[in-house]
């Protein structure tokens, strides 16, 4: 296929829906033309290995080539990707949809397109209508952290501002999330069979340890800090609480730890604090 043929506009182009993911949009064109989605993508971008790769990063030239083929502006193509998401936030982008908005979903025919926000592990609310997401399977599990609602919504905004707009306060909320998901060994030392359920986050959200034990919910690691939807408010609230308290709270948290866990936390926390821009006094904290 010549470069000219690869860039030729398709005879029929489907308009993207609001917040649609690029791979979803390409997939809808592939279904229309009765070809596999990857074939449709490589018709224009033969160098791209997967649809996932096209969602995560496109160069300016690739955006222009796709835009030409699909008769759309390059800026619209870019908005369908995660190209502008801060690198530190990409660990919070899931491979498959995690959630959906029942309000927006009701207005679309099924099966609907996949939206960017369905893969965002920091969101609880739909960016289009503001309603609460539900798990992708449609189940509405009760949230055990409703008393932290204000802090939860602030945590969501902090993560969204960093990921989508490149703005933050005194440090990266993603770094706070990673610290809060580190393991801790509380005192008195629990049975070895119970150690799996204790995270630093439990020192800030006191309900967490018992809820994790009751639901047998093994929280994710700092390397992939995406919690299930009904548990996510705990992490978002913890991020907001630490952010408002400032670096002093990070220095207080090792008091809830011991041994290697405490050493690793201190090392990481001091690195995060060293990158702080506007440290605050603990007396200024507004927890909720």
BAFI-3210 file (N, C-alpha, C; in Angstrom, 3 decimals, decimal comma, padded with zeros to 6 digits):
// residues 288
n [1|2|3|4|5|6|7|8|9|10|11|12|13|14|15|16|17|18|19|20|21|22|23|24|25|26|27|28|29|30|31|32|33|34|35|36|37|38|39|40|41|42|43|44|45|46|47|48|49|50|51|52|53|54|55|56|57|58|59|60|61|62|63|64|65|66|67|68|69|70|71|72|73|74|75|76|77|78|79|80|81|82|83|84|85|86|87|88|89|90|91|92|93|94|95|96|97|98|99|100|101|102|103|104|105|106|107|108|109|110|111|112|113|114|115|116|117|118|119|120|121|122|123|124|125|126|127|128|129|130|131|132|133|134|135|136|137|138|139|140|141|142|143|144|145|146|147|148|149|150|151|152|153|154|155|156|157|158|159|160|161|162|163|164|165|166|167|168|169|170|171|172|173|174|175|176|177|178|179|180|181|182|183|184|185|186|187|188|189|190|191|192|193|194|195|196|197|198|199|200|201|202|203|204|205|206|207|208|209|210|211|212|213|214|215|216|217|218|219|220|221|222|223|224|225|226|227|228|229|230|231|232|233|234|235|236|237|238|239|240|241|242|243|244|245|246|247|248|249|250|251|252|253|254|255|256|257|258|259|260|261|262|263|264|265|266|267|268|269|270|271|272|273|274|275|276|277|278|279|280|281|282|283|284|285|286|287|288]
n.u [000,842|000,651|001,890|000,223|-002,199|-002,744|-003,380|-005,690|-008,945|-011,643|-014,611|-017,009|-017,436|-017,709|-019,130|-017,450|-018,566|-019,199|-016,398|-015,419|-013,260|-010,298|-009,633|-012,112|-013,626|-012,274|-012,770|-015,546|-015,664|-014,325|-016,159|-018,215|-017,065|-016,559|-014,090|-011,239|-010,507|-007,739|-006,699|-008,043|-006,895|-004,174|-004,356|-004,016|-001,978|000,522|002,699|001,939|001,487|-000,686|-004,146|-004,333|-001,878|-002,320|-004,217|-002,788|-000,610|000,075|001,934|002,369|002,400|001,170|-001,383|-002,279|-002,324|-004,253|-006,433|-006,778|-007,549|-009,955|-011,441|-011,485|-010,615|-007,197|-006,933|-009,237|-008,850|-006,661|-007,845|-009,298|-007,518|-005,020|-002,807|-002,077|-002,142|-000,533|002,630|003,068|000,520|-000,389|-000,357|-002,764|-004,576|-006,705|-006,638|-008,948|-012,443|-013,670|-015,883|-019,148|-021,483|-024,689|-026,603|-025,775|-025,478|-028,050|-029,041|-027,967|-027,723|-027,313|-024,785|-022,841|-020,359|-016,955|-015,860|-013,372|-013,304|-014,174|-012,013|-010,510|-008,925|-009,073|-011,454|-014,734|-017,015|-018,996|-017,528|-019,086|-021,780|-021,718|-022,817|-022,723|-020,541|-021,151|-020,121|-018,714|-020,138|-022,628|-023,505|-024,493|-022,763|-022,871|-021,345|-018,912|-017,847|-019,146|-019,215|-017,002|-017,413|-017,021|-014,232|-013,549|-014,481|-012,851|-010,364|-010,656|-010,753|-008,184|-006,520|-007,507|-006,918|-004,112|-003,610|-005,061|-004,693|-002,198|-001,643|-000,936|-000,862|001,047|002,442|002,605|-000,502|-000,715|001,643|001,164|-000,944|000,398|002,084|000,176|-000,812|001,148|002,353|001,691|002,737|000,923|000,706|-000,791|001,184|-000,364|-001,712|000,209|-001,228|-003,002|-001,695|-001,822|-003,866|-003,347|-002,702|-001,003|-002,929|-004,997|-004,336|-005,228|-007,834|-009,812|-011,823|-011,097|-009,411|-011,024|-013,110|-011,803|-011,012|-013,528|-014,650|-012,787|-011,039|-008,388|-006,263|-004,879|-001,423|001,135|002,218|000,194|-002,261|-005,201|-008,311|-011,241|-014,500|-016,341|-014,653|-012,881|-013,385|-012,136|-009,346|-009,249|-010,241|-008,253|-006,024|-006,835|-006,963|-004,282|-003,093|-004,210|-003,244|-000,497|003,179|003,880|002,109|002,857|005,258|004,381|003,039|004,766|004,876|002,915|003,925|006,448|009,762|011,069|009,046|008,544|011,003|011,151|008,912|009,586|011,815|010,707|008,745|010,263|011,539|009,345|008,534|010,745|010,340|008,343|006,489|005,027|005,025|002,819|001,493|000,595|-001,457|-003,134|-004,725|-007,659|-009,726|-012,090]
n.v [-001,194|002,151|005,267|007,359|006,045|005,005|007,302|008,188|009,536|007,931|006,687|006,753|008,232|007,945|009,914|010,702|009,935|011,892|011,951|009,552|006,722|006,373|003,827|002,594|004,138|003,675|000,951|000,930|001,943|-000,144|-002,239|-001,269|-001,351|-004,004|-005,243|-006,409|-004,582|-003,894|-004,074|-001,969|000,187|-000,072|000,393|003,049|003,668|001,855|001,287|001,130|-001,021|-002,013|-001,545|-000,602|000,710|002,854|004,235|005,098|006,647|008,912|010,323|013,695|013,665|011,203|011,684|013,604|012,107|010,137|011,841|012,906|010,664|009,970|012,238|014,442|016,771|017,038|017,685|016,662|013,941|013,627|014,211|011,942|010,109|009,007|010,526|013,022|012,562|012,711|011,115|009,878|009,290|007,260|004,690|004,422|003,944|001,682|-001,515|-002,591|-001,578|-000,302|000,767|002,301|004,835|004,916|006,817|008,184|005,968|005,034|006,665|005,843|003,549|000,008|-002,385|000,117|002,704|002,615|004,627|007,083|007,700|005,388|003,813|005,030|004,863|006,573|007,845|008,441|009,619|010,491|012,297|013,606|013,955|014,052|012,181|009,322|006,625|003,168|-000,213|-002,090|-004,373|-003,691|-003,969|-002,500|-001,921|-001,353|001,548|001,611|003,896|006,343|008,497|009,936|011,529|014,248|014,550|012,469|013,298|015,490|014,247|012,823|014,987|016,089|014,055|013,985|016,552|016,459|014,338|014,953|017,666|018,408|019,746|020,352|020,396|020,719|018,377|015,309|013,756|011,111|009,984|010,156|008,335|005,943|005,726|005,401|002,913|001,189|-001,574|-002,136|-002,957|-003,247|-002,312|-003,904|-006,631|-008,402|-011,733|-013,785|-014,675|-012,645|-010,439|-009,538|-007,704|-005,152|-001,820|001,335|003,234|002,487|003,649|006,185|006,097|004,794|002,835|001,103|-001,249|-003,214|-003,431|-004,355|-006,844|-008,023|-008,156|-009,576|-008,289|-007,899|-005,384|-003,477|-003,222|-000,630|-000,322|-000,592|001,143|000,798|000,647|-001,361|-000,150|000,383|000,444|002,397|005,078|005,191|005,365|007,718|009,591|009,370|010,378|013,051|013,901|013,661|015,425|017,887|018,106|018,220|017,889|017,208|015,257|012,991|012,493|011,736|009,332|006,996|006,288|004,471|002,155|-000,449|-001,929|-003,146|-002,160|000,352|001,605|001,609|003,141|005,619|006,337|006,661|008,593|010,808|011,439|012,261|014,449|016,083|016,987|018,736|021,768|023,805|023,582|022,933|023,879|021,545|022,399|023,657|021,842|020,564|018,201|017,045]
n.w [000,000|-000,921|000,431|-000,237|-000,771|001,733|003,112|001,989|002,080|003,770|002,223|003,696|006,776|010,233|012,787|015,859|019,212|022,170|024,291|023,345|022,980|021,052|019,896|020,042|018,290|015,883|015,781|015,350|012,765|011,512|011,851|010,284|007,739|007,595|008,342|010,276|013,321|013,746|011,198|009,989|011,422|010,686|008,036|007,778|009,582|009,405|011,015|013,666|016,363|017,852|018,850|021,425|021,707|020,006|021,452|023,683|022,837|020,269|017,669|016,440|013,641|013,118|014,128|012,303|009,939|010,540|010,952|008,429|006,938|008,183|007,905|009,802|012,421|013,549|016,286|017,404|017,105|018,833|021,320|021,742|022,632|025,080|024,989|026,052|028,752|031,876|032,334|034,871|035,656|034,101|035,013|036,136|034,172|032,852|031,130|030,073|029,954|033,045|034,268|033,878|032,869|034,017|033,383|030,999|029,390|029,064|027,133|024,785|022,018|022,309|021,365|022,935|022,192|023,442|026,062|026,933|029,670|030,851|031,289|033,182|036,159|038,302|038,460|039,761|039,005|036,134|033,500|031,676|032,520|035,261|036,981|039,221|038,484|037,567|038,196|035,488|034,981|035,682|038,274|041,335|043,884|047,392|048,713|051,196|052,281|052,517|054,252|053,706|051,531|050,542|050,706|049,027|046,479|046,151|046,041|043,641|041,861|042,235|041,193|038,589|037,679|037,645|035,825|033,416|032,983|033,785|036,160|039,608|043,236|046,021|045,648|043,704|043,332|042,488|043,398|046,126|046,279|045,681|047,898|049,918|049,377|050,088|052,019|055,499|058,824|061,528|065,049|067,859|066,566|064,002|063,284|061,073|058,877|058,489|057,599|054,961|054,601|055,524|054,867|054,354|053,942|055,634|058,036|057,813|056,924|059,037|058,931|056,950|057,275|058,557|056,713|054,440|055,414|055,916|053,357|052,032|050,322|048,537|048,278|045,514|044,353|044,836|042,286|040,461|040,994|040,984|042,265|042,902|041,990|044,155|046,292|045,751|046,695|049,240|048,775|047,215|049,052|051,023|049,631|049,276|051,953|052,822|051,012|051,750|054,337|054,014|053,756|056,387|057,309|055,872|057,104|059,570|059,228|059,132|061,811|062,195|061,292|060,871|060,866|057,721|056,099|057,150|056,685|053,831|053,228|054,434|052,876|050,301|050,850|051,700|049,342|047,818|049,353|049,055|046,523|046,857|046,468|047,786|050,864|053,615|056,825|059,341|060,892|059,159|057,949|056,422|056,774|055,658]
ca.u [000,000|001,441|001,555|-000,924|-003,400|-002,999|-003,899|-006,888|-010,110|-012,648|-015,835|-017,991|-016,785|-018,671|-018,741|-017,223|-019,444|-018,456|-015,513|-015,138|-011,874|-009,896|-009,749|-013,531|-014,049|-011,709|-013,493|-016,861|-015,423|-013,974|-017,397|-018,966|-016,424|-016,423|-012,690|-010,771|-010,112|-006,316|-006,525|-008,500|-005,879|-002,941|-004,615|-003,460|-000,752|001,059|003,759|001,359|001,373|-001,939|-005,113|-003,947|-000,794|-002,881|-004,912|-001,853|000,295|000,190|002,750|001,640|002,254|000,178|-002,694|-002,647|-002,655|-005,557|-007,442|-007,018|-008,282|-011,293|-012,092|-011,718|-009,486|-006,213|-007,179|-010,303|-008,189|-005,844|-008,715|-009,799|-006,411|-004,434|-001,500|-001,778|-002,162|000,792|003,220|002,888|-000,875|-000,762|-000,563|-004,174|-005,392|-006,937|-006,578|-010,338|-013,377|-013,920|-017,107|-019,966|-022,452|-026,042|-027,363|-025,396|-025,678|-029,470|-029,358|-027,295|-028,076|-026,331|-023,646|-022,371|-018,912|-016,166|-015,456|-012,090|-013,492|-014,438|-010,733|-009,778|-009,003|-009,184|-012,747|-015,960|-018,140|-018,938|-017,135|-020,077|-023,012|-021,459|-023,437|-021,809|-020,351|-021,399|-019,189|-019,018|-021,124|-023,929|-023,832|-024,350|-022,364|-022,911|-020,041|-018,788|-017,077|-019,952|-018,943|-015,848|-017,819|-016,377|-012,810|-013,467|-014,621|-011,649|-009,305|-010,887|-010,360|-006,722|-005,951|-007,919|-006,148|-002,749|-003,575|-005,619|-004,320|-000,806|-001,543|-000,941|-000,606|002,432|003,099|001,790|-001,466|-000,429|002,686|000,496|-001,681|001,346|002,509|-000,921|-001,065|002,241|001,952|002,140|002,570|000,468|000,887|000,016|001,410|-001,423|-001,281|000,831|-002,254|-003,794|-000,845|-002,128|-004,928|-002,997|-002,019|-000,839|-004,214|-005,818|-004,002|-005,939|-009,256|-009,836|-012,772|-010,618|-008,869|-012,108|-013,872|-010,974|-011,091|-014,880|-014,927|-011,662|-010,661|-006,943|-006,046|-003,797|-000,101|001,449|002,576|-001,040|-003,151|-006,599|-009,214|-012,599|-015,249|-016,958|-013,579|-012,050|-013,500|-011,185|-008,066|-009,412|-010,336|-006,924|-005,186|-007,267|-006,596|-002,830|-002,768|-004,563|-002,389|000,850|004,274|003,974|001,365|003,676|006,285|003,725|002,503|005,625|004,609|001,984|004,595|007,652|010,649|011,386|007,960|008,758|012,187|010,814|007,979|010,348|012,665|009,861|008,083|011,218|011,732|008,155|008,565|011,814|009,817|007,242|006,660|004,457|004,685|001,830|001,488|-000,425|-002,592|-003,996|-005,417|-009,120|-009,790|-013,224]
ca.v [000,000|003,363|006,233|008,134|005,240|004,882|008,558|008,552|009,624|006,888|007,206|007,012|008,454|008,006|010,917|010,169|010,435|012,618|011,191|008,228|006,281|006,250|002,443|002,323|004,823|002,897|-000,314|001,126|002,014|-001,484|-003,004|-000,748|-001,808|-005,457|-005,649|-006,376|-003,230|-003,617|-003,843|-000,594|001,097|-000,163|000,958|004,409|003,705|000,484|001,112|000,982|-002,457|-002,434|-000,497|-000,047|001,654|004,070|004,967|005,657|007,669|009,164|011,498|014,703|013,200|010,138|012,311|014,252|011,058|009,586|012,869|013,028|009,493|009,944|013,533|015,066|017,605|016,320|017,925|015,747|012,641|013,654|014,179|010,576|009,288|009,368|011,099|014,156|012,170|012,739|009,764|009,305|008,884|006,200|003,440|004,424|003,691|000,243|-002,105|-002,772|-000,708|-000,636|001,379|002,975|005,771|004,471|007,940|008,368|004,695|004,896|007,491|005,306|002,189|-001,009|-002,058|001,475|002,897|002,668|005,997|007,239|007,711|004,039|003,181|005,866|004,283|007,587|008,508|007,889|010,291|010,648|013,664|014,198|014,367|014,199|011,128|008,285|005,445|001,831|-001,210|-002,399|-005,452|-003,131|-004,119|-001,312|-002,352|-000,231|002,107|001,663|005,079|007,512|009,625|010,674|011,952|015,489|014,269|011,588|014,095|016,314|013,358|012,589|016,199|016,209|013,103|014,383|017,746|016,066|013,482|015,540|019,074|018,619|020,654|019,711|021,343|020,662|017,180|014,496|012,885|009,718|009,550|009,931|007,071|004,835|005,615|004,916|001,494|000,370|-002,428|-001,748|-003,960|-002,450|-002,827|-005,120|-007,350|-009,403|-013,049|-013,735|-014,900|-011,423|-009,312|-009,113|-006,705|-003,862|-000,830|002,638|003,919|002,162|004,545|007,444|005,727|003,726|001,772|000,306|-002,563|-004,153|-003,638|-005,233|-008,192|-008,550|-008,408|-010,313|-007,427|-007,685|-004,133|-003,554|-002,752|000,728|-000,315|-000,505|001,548|000,916|-000,088|-001,564|001,097|000,652|000,649|003,518|006,282|005,199|005,876|009,119|010,392|009,389|011,315|014,417|014,201|013,889|016,635|019,068|018,168|018,599|016,941|016,754|014,013|011,892|012,195|011,126|008,009|005,864|005,900|003,347|001,070|-000,939|-002,772|-002,774|-001,353|001,735|002,136|001,872|004,273|006,843|006,643|007,173|009,817|011,917|011,830|013,015|015,736|016,894|017,574|019,623|023,166|024,726|022,850|023,564|023,483|020,561|023,101|024,162|020,744|020,499|016,802|016,641]
ca.w [000,000|-000,974|001,476|-000,707|-000,581|003,173|003,635|001,252|002,946|003,638|001,597|004,753|008,076|011,326|013,789|017,214|020,265|023,203|025,181|022,801|022,895|019,651|019,428|019,882|017,061|014,775|015,760|014,737|011,322|011,050|011,754|009,127|006,509|007,695|008,418|011,664|013,754|013,556|009,758|009,750|011,953|009,907|006,713|007,813|010,386|009,393|012,006|014,999|016,626|018,467|019,139|022,732|021,464|019,412|022,513|024,663|022,303|018,838|017,335|015,687|012,267|013,098|014,312|011,035|008,961|010,900|010,741|006,990|006,461|008,753|007,643|011,106|012,836|014,381|017,702|017,826|017,229|020,053|022,501|021,929|023,124|026,371|024,681|026,927|030,163|032,491|032,432|036,203|035,830|033,162|035,751|036,533|032,984|032,746|029,793|029,644|030,690|034,442|034,762|032,876|033,437|033,677|032,837|029,604|028,687|028,746|025,964|023,605|021,606|022,702|022,225|022,733|022,077|024,672|026,364|027,632|031,120|031,339|031,605|034,131|037,490|039,352|038,397|040,324|038,371|034,686|033,149|030,773|033,207|036,690|037,773|039,692|037,659|038,086|037,680|034,090|034,928|036,020|039,689|042,163|045,219|048,338|049,062|052,655|052,689|052,152|055,147|053,191|050,184|050,110|050,480|047,865|045,256|046,011|045,578|042,209|041,131|042,284|040,242|037,248|037,317|037,313|034,643|032,206|032,803|034,165|037,304|040,926|044,319|046,508|045,142|042,809|044,013|042,151|044,334|047,415|046,153|045,764|049,296|050,754|049,095|050,596|053,137|056,825|059,880|062,668|066,408|068,040|065,319|063,776|062,814|059,746|057,859|058,331|057,201|053,600|054,503|056,121|054,027|055,002|053,820|056,795|059,149|057,557|056,838|060,053|058,579|055,831|057,629|058,827|055,480|053,610|055,987|055,749|051,945|051,452|049,200|048,519|047,552|044,534|044,764|044,359|040,868|039,670|042,087|040,575|043,146|042,399|042,068|045,451|047,260|045,283|047,527|050,359|048,295|046,816|050,275|051,645|048,862|049,594|053,337|052,879|050,246|052,555|055,527|053,607|053,996|057,769|057,508|055,355|058,105|060,720|058,905|059,517|063,184|062,154|060,586|061,534|060,069|056,343|055,562|057,594|055,997|052,434|053,189|054,717|051,734|049,222|051,297|051,700|047,941|047,433|050,062|048,453|045,296|047,217|046,057|048,762|052,089|054,482|058,220|059,674|061,493|058,092|057,287|056,458|056,341|054,857]
c.u [000,882|001,003|000,328|-002,226|-003,769|-003,634|-005,178|-008,095|-011,078|-013,915|-016,941|-017,245|-017,853|-018,236|-018,473|-018,265|-018,581|-017,672|-015,166|-013,640|-011,522|-010,072|-011,202|-014,039|-013,535|-012,440|-014,869|-016,729|-015,104|-015,225|-018,216|-018,402|-016,147|-014,976|-012,295|-010,302|-008,638|-006,001|-006,938|-007,459|-004,639|-003,126|-004,019|-002,111|-000,150|002,107|003,219|001,024|000,016|-002,870|-004,796|-002,843|-001,320|-003,637|-003,939|-000,973|000,236|001,078|001,887|001,393|001,191|-001,238|-003,176|-003,058|-003,999|-006,675|-007,783|-007,874|-009,731|-012,018|-012,474|-010,495|-008,507|-006,452|-008,260|-009,742|-007,412|-006,713|-009,290|-008,743|-006,022|-003,064|-001,111|-001,790|-000,744|001,339|002,992|001,469|-001,255|-000,945|-002,014|-005,117|-005,502|-006,835|-007,980|-011,253|-013,667|-015,323|-017,896|-020,960|-023,857|-026,884|-027,057|-025,666|-027,129|-029,858|-028,727|-027,792|-026,956|-025,999|-023,100|-020,867|-018,245|-015,675|-014,118|-012,269|-013,784|-013,163|-009,972|-009,988|-009,049|-010,587|-013,839|-017,174|-017,902|-018,551|-018,150|-021,301|-022,838|-022,084|-022,399|-021,746|-020,900|-020,345|-019,649|-020,040|-022,514|-024,302|-023,590|-024,050|-022,394|-021,506|-019,930|-018,087|-017,836|-019,664|-017,763|-016,153|-017,081|-014,895|-012,624|-013,528|-013,427|-010,474|-009,431|-010,427|-008,844|-006,064|-006,291|-007,132|-004,727|-002,707|-003,956|-005,125|-002,889|-000,620|-001,623|-000,714|000,841|003,164|002,133|000,800|-001,267|000,645|002,100|-000,251|-000,754|001,842|001,418|-001,231|000,104|001,754|002,468|001,933|002,184|000,861|-000,480|000,095|000,337|-000,845|-000,737|-000,203|-003,111|-002,989|-001,216|-003,066|-004,547|-002,182|-001,912|-002,157|-005,106|-005,510|-004,725|-007,440|-009,458|-010,776|-012,162|-010,194|-009,981|-012,919|-013,107|-011,061|-012,458|-015,164|-013,839|-011,157|-009,169|-006,647|-004,865|-002,494|000,118|001,777|001,353|-002,182|-004,608|-007,458|-010,552|-013,458|-015,790|-015,916|-012,740|-012,193|-012,512|-009,848|-008,171|-009,500|-008,984|-005,989|-005,535|-006,852|-005,106|-002,461|-003,074|-003,639|-000,967|001,906|004,351|003,224|002,153|004,757|005,689|003,334|003,434|005,464|003,641|002,617|005,794|008,491|010,920|010,308|008,161|009,934|011,850|009,868|008,722|011,166|011,853|009,217|009,028|011,528|010,557|008,168|009,620|011,352|008,674|007,546|006,155|004,054|003,712|001,987|000,361|-001,650|-003,560|-004,863|-006,941|-009,461|-010,953|-014,004]
c.v [001,251|004,312|007,047|007,378|005,134|006,128|009,002|008,530|008,484|007,466|007,522|007,122|008,657|009,061|010,264|010,708|011,127|011,660|009,810|007,958|006,017|004,824|002,039|002,920|004,083|001,565|-000,185|001,271|000,630|-002,343|-002,563|-001,286|-003,320|-005,917|-005,677|-004,977|-002,913|-003,395|-002,416|000,414|001,108|000,256|002,360|004,456|002,306|000,226|000,892|-000,480|-002,894|-001,245|000,175|000,997|002,956|004,892|005,713|006,756|007,715|010,379|012,496|014,281|012,113|010,689|012,937|013,213|010,415|010,580|013,014|011,865|009,493|011,287|014,251|015,890|016,805|016,500|017,000|014,338|012,581|013,544|012,797|009,643|009,696|010,017|012,200|013,801|012,119|011,321|009,107|008,777|007,682|004,850|003,329|004,262|002,183|-000,225|-002,258|-001,868|-001,227|-000,250|001,983|003,873|005,317|005,566|008,141|007,119|004,538|005,671|006,969|003,895|001,240|-001,892|-000,673|001,541|002,866|004,099|006,011|007,054|006,329|003,310|003,918|005,389|005,287|008,205|007,705|008,443|010,438|012,080|014,365|014,717|014,526|013,140|010,083|007,129|004,206|000,898|-001,661|-003,513|-004,985|-003,231|-002,820|-001,762|-001,157|000,240|002,219|002,917|006,379|008,724|010,462|011,308|013,201|015,278|013,396|012,385|015,017|015,460|013,052|013,796|016,380|015,292|013,498|015,604|017,381|015,311|014,229|016,956|019,391|019,574|019,857|020,776|021,167|019,394|016,413|013,638|011,413|009,163|009,313|008,601|005,881|004,636|004,991|003,446|000,598|-000,423|-001,862|-002,918|-003,206|-003,080|-002,864|-005,914|-008,429|-010,758|-012,935|-013,884|-013,659|-010,249|-008,735|-007,908|-005,312|-002,999|000,475|003,409|003,662|003,013|005,886|007,217|004,544|002,573|000,740|-001,106|-003,593|-004,445|-004,554|-006,668|-008,817|-008,940|-009,241|-009,607|-007,146|-006,464|-004,248|-002,995|-001,317|000,787|-000,178|-000,133|001,774|000,030|-000,314|-000,364|001,382|000,843|001,891|004,773|006,334|005,790|007,343|010,032|010,481|010,351|012,748|014,822|014,495|015,173|017,883|019,218|018,596|017,579|016,405|015,446|012,825|011,509|011,550|009,667|006,848|005,432|004,738|002,103|000,596|-001,735|-002,235|-001,908|000,127|002,365|002,500|003,057|005,584|007,283|007,276|008,491|011,006|012,373|012,675|014,401|016,658|017,568|018,541|021,046|024,138|023,963|023,643|023,076|022,499|021,241|023,627|023,072|020,858|019,129|016,509|017,877]
c.w [000,000|000,121|001,069|-000,499|000,888|003,743|002,928|002,177|002,677|003,025|002,598|006,070|009,137|012,342|015,138|018,180|021,316|024,082|024,628|022,732|021,432|019,135|019,225|018,570|015,827|014,653|015,123|013,216|010,760|010,888|010,542|007,814|006,517|007,584|009,890|012,056|013,503|012,079|009,407|010,231|011,066|008,457|006,628|008,507|010,449|010,461|013,421|015,246|017,131|018,644|020,471|022,565|020,871|020,450|023,419|024,101|020,787|018,650|016,567|014,251|012,164|013,279|013,008|009,999|009,257|010,610|009,264|006,486|006,944|008,653|008,941|011,462|013,701|015,874|018,248|018,007|018,538|021,300|022,749|022,502|024,540|026,180|025,655|028,413|030,706|032,641|033,788|036,418|034,977|033,840|036,228|035,341|032,800|031,296|029,215|030,458|032,096|034,881|033,602|033,593|033,049|033,040|031,360|028,779|028,246|027,490|024,682|023,296|022,035|021,506|021,903|022,563|023,442|024,867|027,104|029,134|031,690|031,747|032,710|035,560|038,615|039,386|039,100|039,599|036,878|034,343|032,246|031,515|034,712|037,572|038,177|038,693|038,376|037,510|036,305|033,961|035,350|037,489|040,440|043,590|046,168|048,683|050,583|053,177|052,382|053,030|054,673|051,822|049,710|049,811|049,241|046,564|045,060|045,530|044,097|041,396|041,118|041,255|038,808|036,785|036,908|035,988|033,377|031,933|033,218|035,320|038,600|041,980|044,780|046,073|044,258|043,596|043,664|043,077|045,722|047,382|046,306|047,197|050,161|050,524|049,502|051,813|054,455|057,780|061,145|063,997|067,093|066,737|065,147|063,389|061,391|058,641|057,603|057,777|055,834|053,555|054,996|055,162|054,800|054,986|055,033|058,012|059,012|057,512|057,785|059,726|057,636|056,221|057,825|057,565|054,534|054,101|055,732|054,299|051,280|050,201|049,268|047,657|046,589|045,081|044,292|042,874|039,969|040,602|041,687|041,480|042,453|042,785|043,465|046,549|046,946|046,143|048,684|049,923|047,903|048,034|050,969|050,947|049,232|051,004|053,451|052,144|051,058|053,765|055,186|053,999|055,410|058,012|056,979|056,362|059,354|060,455|059,250|060,969|063,286|061,533|061,393|060,539|058,679|055,725|055,906|056,861|054,555|052,303|053,409|053,517|050,603|049,605|051,280|050,281|047,458|048,077|049,470|047,173|045,569|046,796|047,116|050,017|052,961|055,909|058,470|060,278|060,440|057,493|057,495|055,901|055,415|054,419]
res [x|x|x|x|x|x|x|x|x|x|x|x|x|x|x|x|x|x|x|x|x|x|x|x|x|x|x|x|x|x|x|x|x|x|x|x|x|x|x|x|x|x|x|x|x|x|x|x|x|x|x|x|x|x|x|x|x|x|x|x|x|x|x|x|x|x|x|x|x|x|x|x|x|x|x|x|x|x|x|x|x|x|x|x|x|x|x|x|x|x|x|x|x|x|x|x|x|x|x|x|x|x|x|x|x|x|x|x|x|x|x|x|x|x|x|x|x|x|x|x|x|x|x|x|x|x|x|x|x|x|x|x|x|x|x|x|x|x|x|x|x|x|x|x|x|x|x|x|x|x|x|x|x|x|x|x|x|x|x|x|x|x|x|x|x|x|x|x|x|x|x|x|x|x|x|x|x|x|x|x|x|x|x|x|x|x|x|x|x|x|x|x|x|x|x|x|x|x|x|x|x|x|x|x|x|x|x|x|x|x|x|x|x|x|x|x|x|x|x|x|x|x|x|x|x|x|x|x|x|x|x|x|x|x|x|x|x|x|x|x|x|x|x|x|x|x|x|x|x|x|x|x|x|x|x|x|x|x|x|x|x|x|x|x|x|x|x|x|x|x|x|x|x|x|x|x|x|x|x|x|x|x|x|x|x|x|x|x]
***
